[in-house]
Amino acid sequence: MFPRFEQPRWRRFATIVAQLELDREPTAADGLDFVSMNQGGFACASTIHGSMRLQAE
């Protein structure tokens, strides 16, 4: 099951992941959507969090 990115801790985690991928703070211009992140974001979240395993489509 996917984490609920509307929860504050997951929202912050998603921001950190995006910041690492972009090498800067994400902005609205990047089109970052915490509810429907791209597959790379989910894979990265699952790898770091370690409690879920996701397969690429």
N, CA and C atoms as a LAMMPS dump frame, in Angstrom:
ITEM: TIMESTEP
0
ITEM: NUMBER OF ATOMS
171
ITEM: BOX BOUNDS ff ff ff
-5.0000000000000000e+02 5.0000000000000000e+02
-5.0000000000000000e+02 5.0000000000000000e+02
-5.0000000000000000e+02 5.0000000000000000e+02
ITEM: ATOMS id mol type element x y z
1 1 1 N 0.845 -1.194 0
2 1 2 C 0 0 0
3 1 3 C 0.883 1.248 0
4 2 1 N 0.489 2.224 -0.764
5 2 2 C 1.269 3.453 -0.859
6 2 3 C 1.118 4.295 0.398
7 3 1 N 2.184 4.983 0.798
8 3 2 C 2.06 5.883 1.946
9 3 3 C 1.119 7.037 1.607
10 4 1 N 0.491 7.563 2.61
11 4 2 C -0.432 8.691 2.396
12 4 3 C 0.372 9.985 2.48
13 5 1 N 0.63 10.585 1.325
14 5 2 C 1.491 11.761 1.278
15 5 3 C 0.831 13.013 1.823
16 6 1 N -0.493 12.933 2.109
17 6 2 C -1.11 14.107 2.706
18 6 3 C -0.759 14.226 4.187
19 7 1 N -0.227 13.154 4.784
20 7 2 C 0.212 13.215 6.171
21 7 3 C 1.49 14.042 6.242
22 8 1 N 1.603 14.919 7.251
23 8 2 C 2.744 15.851 7.324
24 8 3 C 4.113 15.188 7.233
25 9 1 N 4.322 14.065 7.925
26 9 2 C 5.664 13.462 7.883
27 9 3 C 5.988 12.936 6.5
28 10 1 N 5.009 12.369 5.789
29 10 2 C 5.256 11.878 4.435
30 10 3 C 5.405 13.037 3.463
31 11 1 N 4.665 14.115 3.71
32 11 2 C 4.792 15.3 2.854
33 11 3 C 6.216 15.85 2.973
34 12 1 N 6.728 15.931 4.189
35 12 2 C 8.091 16.434 4.396
36 12 3 C 9.108 15.478 3.783
37 13 1 N 8.867 14.175 3.957
38 13 2 C 9.765 13.173 3.376
39 13 3 C 9.799 13.303 1.86
40 14 1 N 8.634 13.48 1.244
41 14 2 C 8.566 13.637 -0.213
42 14 3 C 9.327 14.883 -0.651
43 15 1 N 9.255 15.938 0.158
44 15 2 C 9.984 17.164 -0.161
45 15 3 C 11.489 16.925 -0.112
46 16 1 N 11.936 16.171 0.889
47 16 2 C 13.361 15.86 1.013
48 16 3 C 13.837 15.026 -0.173
49 17 1 N 13.039 14.021 -0.542
50 17 2 C 13.382 13.182 -1.697
51 17 3 C 13.497 14.035 -2.959
52 18 1 N 12.521 14.914 -3.163
53 18 2 C 12.547 15.79 -4.339
54 18 3 C 13.76 16.711 -4.305
55 19 1 N 14.088 17.207 -3.122
56 19 2 C 15.243 18.096 -2.994
57 19 3 C 16.534 17.366 -3.359
58 20 1 N 16.647 16.109 -2.954
59 20 2 C 17.83 15.327 -3.297
60 20 3 C 17.912 15.081 -4.8
61 21 1 N 16.754 14.795 -5.422
62 21 2 C 16.736 14.527 -6.856
63 21 3 C 17.015 15.789 -7.671
64 22 1 N 16.52 16.937 -7.189
65 22 2 C 16.679 18.188 -7.925
66 22 3 C 17.962 18.924 -7.545
67 23 1 N 18.559 18.54 -6.407
68 23 2 C 19.725 19.214 -5.85
69 23 3 C 19.41 20.669 -5.51
70 24 1 N 18.156 20.92 -5.168
71 24 2 C 17.699 22.239 -4.706
72 24 3 C 16.3 22.079 -4.134
73 25 1 N 15.804 23.131 -3.504
74 25 2 C 14.459 23.074 -2.934
75 25 3 C 13.425 23.03 -4.065
76 26 1 N 12.471 22.097 -4.018
77 26 2 C 11.449 22.025 -5.069
78 26 3 C 10.517 23.234 -5.032
79 27 1 N 10.039 23.619 -6.21
80 27 2 C 9.106 24.742 -6.3
81 27 3 C 7.861 24.295 -7.057
82 28 1 N 6.846 25.162 -7.086
83 28 2 C 5.615 24.849 -7.808
84 28 3 C 5.89 24.651 -9.296
85 29 1 N 6.917 25.307 -9.806
86 29 2 C 7.267 25.187 -11.225
87 29 3 C 7.713 23.767 -11.582
88 30 1 N 8.171 23.008 -10.57
89 30 2 C 8.586 21.63 -10.816
90 30 3 C 7.393 20.689 -10.955
91 31 1 N 6.203 21.177 -10.605
92 31 2 C 5.011 20.344 -10.727
93 31 3 C 4.997 19.201 -9.73
94 32 1 N 5.608 19.397 -8.573
95 32 2 C 5.671 18.343 -7.561
96 32 3 C 4.301 18.156 -6.917
97 33 1 N 3.74 16.965 -7.068
98 33 2 C 2.43 16.654 -6.506
99 33 3 C 2.613 15.567 -5.464
100 34 1 N 2.351 15.887 -4.205
101 34 2 C 2.605 14.944 -3.123
102 34 3 C 1.626 13.777 -3.122
103 35 1 N 0.457 13.964 -3.722
104 35 2 C -0.546 12.901 -3.723
105 35 3 C -0.238 11.863 -4.795
106 36 1 N 0.186 12.316 -5.965
107 36 2 C 0.479 11.376 -7.053
108 36 3 C 1.91 11.576 -7.539
109 37 1 N 2.86 11.145 -6.74
110 37 2 C 4.267 11.272 -7.115
111 37 3 C 4.604 10.279 -8.218
112 38 1 N 5.671 10.544 -8.922
113 38 2 C 6.086 9.636 -9.991
114 38 3 C 6.608 8.326 -9.416
115 39 1 N 6.773 7.338 -10.254
116 39 2 C 7.22 6.011 -9.817
117 39 3 C 8.588 6.083 -9.134
118 40 1 N 9.45 6.951 -9.626
119 40 2 C 10.768 7.091 -9.011
120 40 3 C 10.679 7.561 -7.576
121 41 1 N 9.764 8.469 -7.314
122 41 2 C 9.558 8.944 -5.948
123 41 3 C 9.068 7.839 -5.045
124 42 1 N 8.127 7.028 -5.542
125 42 2 C 7.617 5.914 -4.744
126 42 3 C 8.709 4.88 -4.488
127 43 1 N 9.497 4.571 -5.514
128 43 2 C 10.558 3.585 -5.362
129 43 3 C 11.594 4.072 -4.356
130 44 1 N 11.922 5.347 -4.432
131 44 2 C 12.893 5.92 -3.506
132 44 3 C 12.337 5.899 -2.085
133 45 1 N 11.068 6.259 -1.936
134 45 2 C 10.427 6.262 -0.624
135 45 3 C 10.41 4.859 -0.038
136 46 1 N 10.103 3.876 -0.863
137 46 2 C 10.032 2.5 -0.365
138 46 3 C 11.409 1.984 0.032
139 47 1 N 12.425 2.381 -0.725
140 47 2 C 13.78 1.92 -0.433
141 47 3 C 14.274 2.489 0.891
142 48 1 N 14.063 3.788 1.089
143 48 2 C 14.547 4.446 2.296
144 48 3 C 13.706 4.044 3.506
145 49 1 N 12.406 4.011 3.339
146 49 2 C 11.524 3.687 4.47
147 49 3 C 11.7 2.23 4.885
148 50 1 N 11.827 1.341 3.911
149 50 2 C 12.138 -0.044 4.204
150 50 3 C 10.978 -0.91 4.66
151 51 1 N 9.758 -0.367 4.718
152 51 2 C 8.64 -1.18 5.194
153 51 3 C 7.684 -1.549 4.069
154 52 1 N 8.029 -1.162 2.854
155 52 2 C 7.165 -1.491 1.727
156 52 3 C 8.011 -1.796 0.505
157 53 1 N 7.488 -2.638 -0.351
158 53 2 C 8.202 -2.961 -1.584
159 53 3 C 7.279 -2.686 -2.758
160 54 1 N 7.788 -1.946 -3.716
161 54 2 C 6.989 -1.568 -4.874
162 54 3 C 7.674 -2.057 -6.14
163 55 1 N 6.872 -2.405 -7.093
164 55 2 C 7.43 -2.857 -8.361
165 55 3 C 7.162 -1.811 -9.431
166 56 1 N 8.123 -1.641 -10.305
167 56 2 C 7.932 -0.701 -11.41
168 56 3 C 6.885 -1.254 -12.359
169 57 1 N 6.111 -0.341 -12.92
170 57 2 C 5.045 -0.762 -13.839
171 57 3 C 5.631 -1.158 -15.178
